[in-house]
Amino acid sequence: MRSSHGGCRQRRSASRGGLRRGGAGGLPRTRPLAHRALGRRLSRDAGSDPIYLYTDDVIGILPKRNLNNGHPSLHAALIGAAAPQPGEHVLHISADVGYYTAILAELVGATGRVTAIEYDAELAARATAKLAQTPHLRLVHGDGTRIAFEPADVIYVNAGATRPADAWLDRLKEGGRLILPLTADAFPNRDVRRGAVFRIERHGPEFFARRISGVAIFPREGGRDEDGERALGAAFDKGGAERVTRLYLRDDLPEDQCWLRAPGWCLAYR
């Protein structure tokens, strides 16, 4: 998750999420592949001691743009909530240099596959080069709200949006899980009270929703609009995101039943 803490390391000891223990922040022991994704640039930013690759540290991937790999403990919680299984198809939106893409590829195994999409050309090129030897992983340069993809069991969004893209909901499989960060303010706002990550699960035509975490994160290119920005701002001001249970693709529910109501969709309490 693209954190708002810049390129510096920030030490934490939390270990969360429903993943196999072993790496930083509760992430599984898949780090060598993830290390390849970050490459030598990560080692320089982290200093000469590679131990920092196994701790809950934010590591700069483009320090000049304040871009980092995100806190491993946050990703452990979010990947744990997504619960990717062997054989599943994971779509990773805003893959950066592929650090967590590599971990997702390890979790679904050789019988599964990962499609990763990165908007930034420099980051996409770095990820493609580092992960080229992972046969069940495909990296695409482009806009994750527009590029066509095959139906997915898990859609893991790695930047702040103001609404879910239609394609993400349309192409989510039955029982599929969407990890969706929604943020009211663009970077460099660092207030986690102005962002929330929701887990959306599809069952037939219905989408069940629950808040997982607050978040401060880089905005998603192509994933923001002014109406959604205003609606999210109002929703965060009034509070109550923890009571959300449903996402509806309609905006005619009564105001008192919705935490957020924006053109064409809402997050509701029941």
ABEGO torsion letter per residue (X at the ends): XBBAAEABBBBBABBBEABBBGBBGGBBBAAAAAAAAAEAAAAAAAEABAAAAABBBBBBABAAAGBBAEBAAAAAAAAAAAGBBBGBBBBBBGAEAGAAAAAAAAAAEAABBBBBBBABAAAAAAAAAAAAABAABBBBBEBAAABBBBBBABBBBABBBABBBAAAAAABBBGBBBBBBBBABBOABABAAABBBBBBBBBEABBBBBBABBBBBBBBBGABBAAAAAAAAAAAAAEGAAABABBBBBAABBAAABABBBBGBBBBAX
